[in-house]
Structure formats: C-alpha cells, structure tokens
Amino acid sequence: MISRFQNYASLGASYFRLNLSAMLEYRAAFWSQVLAMFINDGVWVLFWSVFFSKFKIVGGWTANDVITVWAVTAAGVGLSGAFFGNAGQLPRLITQGQLDVWMLYPRSLLTHFILGRSSASASGDVLFGYIAFFALVHPNLERSLLFVLFTVSIMVLFTAFRIIAGSFAFFLGSASNLATALEFALISLSTYPSALFEGAAKFVTFTLLPAAFVGALPVEAIRDLNLEKTVLVLFGTLIFAALGVVVFYAGLKRYESGNLLEMRG
Amino acid sequence: MTQLRKYSFLGLTAIRSSFAYLGEQLFGLVFLGVILFIFLQLWRATFAGAGAVKLGDLSLGQMIWYLAIAEGVVMSRPKIASEVDQDVRSGSLSVQLLRPLEYPLAKLTSSFGERLVLFGLIAGTGCLLALIFVGTIPFSIKGLGSFLLVLPIALLLDTLGFLMVGLSAFWLEDTSGFTLIYSRMTMVLGGMLIPLELFPDFAKPIVEWLPFSSAVYAPARLFVCPNLELFWGVIVRQGLSLVVLGLIVFLLYRAGLKRIHSNGG
C-alpha cells in the first residue's frame, strides 16, 4: 500500500515537473496568468473585507476570517488545478471519446488521468492563498499547520467534486457546461460566511455542493483550533473522494470510444 | 446603407444561430440560481444587520431584482476576447481580412447578436427567480422604456471593451490574464456586487464615469428605480464611453494590422 502510494507520488511529481516545463516554454503567458489570478483573488478579498467591515452582518466572522476563507479556498482549489488539472477536462474528453489513450497505460486509469495536466493560473491561486494567509493573518504554528492540512483536504475534495461533475458526461452525453456551473457554484458558496445558510441551504452545503468542507468548517477550525471540525472536514473529504471513484468507474461502463488516433509525447 | 445592412445581417445571423444552441446554456442557469440565492441571504442579513428598510435607496426586493439584471449583463459576457486572441495568434485573421468586412465591426455585431439572446435567457431566468425569492416590485412604463433604451448601449459598450482586450493579442503572448482582470473590474467597479450608491464616497464619482458602470450598474438601476436625471446622465456617460472605447479599438486595430506578417502557404 505504502509503496504503491510512493509510486504514484513519484509519478505525480514527474508529471508536475513536465507540465511546469511545458508551461514555462511560454514564460510570459505563464507568468501573466499567475499574476492575473493573484490580482483577481486579491480584488475579491479586498472587496469583501471592506463590505463585511462596513456591514456587521455575520456573527463571529471578522476580516481575518474573510481573508482565511479566500486564502484556504484559493490555495486548495489551486493545488487541485496544479496537480490534478486534468480532472477539469474530464467532461470534454468523455464527450469526445478521448479517454482511450489513458486506458493503454499499466496504471490506475483515474489516478493517472487526473495527474496528466497542470493549469498555469492555478499556481497564482496557490501563491495568493499562502501569501495572503501568512502575511495578513499572522497565524501561530498550530493554525499554520491546520491551514496546510486544509489546503490539501480541499485539493482532494475539489478534485473529487470535479470528477463527479465531469462523470455526468458518461450519463448525459455532454456535461461541460453543467460541470463548469457546478464548480463555480461550489467555489461561490464556499467563500461566504456559513451563518448565511440555514435549514435546507445548510444541508446542501454538506451534500450536493459540499462548500462547508471547503470554506466554513476549515475557517472555523483554524480560528477556534477545533478538533471536532477538523475531523469532520477530513471525514467529509474522504467520503467525497470515495464517491468520486465510485461514480467515475460506474460511468466508465457506459463510455464509448471516439476511435480517434492520438499520440502523447 | 449597404454597409449597415451587411453588419445588421451578421447580427441577425448570430441571433438565429444562438437560438439553435440555447439548450447548451441552460446548465449555466444552475450557477445563476446559486449566486442569486447567496445574494438573497447576504442582503437579507445586511438589511437586518443595518436595521434599514432601504440601502442605497433600494429596498431588499429592488436589490434582488437589481442583481438579476446586473448578473444578466455580466453572465452574458461574450467570448469575443478569446476569439479575437485566437484569430490573431493562429493567423486566421489573415483569412478574415480577405472578406469585404471590417474585422472589428464584424466581430462586434456578431458577438452583440449572440449576447442579446443570452442576456434575454439569463436576465429572464434571473427575474423569475427574483419574483420567487422576493415577489414583485413597482414598475413603470417610463422606467421600463428608459431601461430598454439604455440596455443595448450597455451591452454594446461591454462587448466593445472585451474586443479591445482581445486586440491586445497583437502585442501580448496570451490575453487570458488580461481578460480575467477586465472581467473582474466589470464585476466590482461595474456595480454587479453592490450598487454604486453603497461605494465609499471618494470612489463613487470616479467609478460612475468608468465604462464598467455604464454597462452594468446603469441598466440594472434604471430597471428597478428609474429617474429622468439618472437616465440623461447615463446616456451622456454611455455616449462618451462609446466614443473613447471605439477610438481605442480603432487605433489598436490599425496599429495591430501593421504587425501582421503573411507568409503564404
């Protein structure tokens, strides 16, 4: 089990290095995307910090919490794009019948497939998240460790969510727009205070759109150093990761090849 | 006159084509539903927290209807920037130049046509959701008339802005970062998230004269809370923005054409 994990970690590191080298071939384009994403995240944080300081509406949430929610979400989602960027391509490749090439390798199809691509702008998200948190929140050691842990758990959860949303293409034929809409909806829900959602809406943030495990619970766990919420986030992440695998392989039985001739370098 | 008919025909063709692919856009409405629900919760809490019946001279109901229209403008954003970027970088612009059409005008009219249909779908759904969430608000014929006069100019202005961004591909290796920043400026400075009345006092007069607010804030505000003074002010600002942006696009295109090297083949 451990050697298998090490094997895939090594594969992931190799893919990341290769993808980074490929992106750096167009150095100006790469850095402009990183910078643009960094500015984009910064604009949102600035805007909502000003808004929430003007209107005291959310019990317990301070400007630090707003910065933390954006930082942890951006870094986690960014890590997902940087290491598992192919998960976002899943609906398109299913629709076009282009998964064949990934089936030819002696590797686990899903793990190998999601490792196969990196997004340049995702690096901007990661940089922003870590810099904003450490520079603006000034956390102690425990909070810093929790932040790192949650960026990894969000990376796993967001990747699993992308796999589930993308796998709808196995059943619907085309699901790119649906998957994109669901991803945006999850990120949007994640970056607002949990106090805004009660009843059925709160239930949705733990189930259909698991924003609670991305934004609210990690922020409250970091702020209050709360073990119970930390365990809840990790548990929720594991459930969604397992669900992602189950949905993908259930859908794969319905996959139809596009019979395209394709080569990978 | 022939020129006008030619470009009108392009716009009408784009409208007909958009109707054919309307089904693809329906999934995007999932995101609209989520975002309007979040804003409903956010503004409910804001109004309750401030203990106010009106904020920025808008009631809660008017605020949600305002957001429905503003979201319609922003979410119907055309892909014109990435299309122009592709045309320039792939070299297919040289093929477009053979046609008896001015390339920027052809792109503008065709994108504008697509956008009209998309705006109708998104804003229509947004209004339906607003009706469900907060009920109806007072409307007047004069108000709706002023909205209908201002709306096409607003959509044209925003499309022109993204055309300008796309034309920067003559100089930049990749324009996606610039597009992201421009679209965020449209959302934040355009007043999509909060109406201009709630901006800090020092920022309001500056933001008011930027093209972003003429594209987003102006039609949304006139839709929910029309007044004659605002209408004429908007018309003047929209006219000025059209002239300035039109001139920038003209100069960029002329300068960009000189950078084209055709190698045949």
Interface residues (C-beta under 8 A of the other chain):
Chain A: Y26 A28 A29 S32 Q33 L35 A36 M37 I39 N40 V43 W44 F47 V50 F51 K54 F55 K56 I57 V58 S121 S174 A175 N177 L178 T180 A181 L182 F184 A185 S188 L189 Y192 A195 L196 F197 A201 L209
Chain B: E24 Q25 L26 F27 G28 L29 V30 F31 V34 I35 F37 I38 Q41 L42 A45 T46 A48 G49 A50 L172 E173 D174 S176 G177 F178 L180 I181 R184 V188 L193 I194 L198 P200
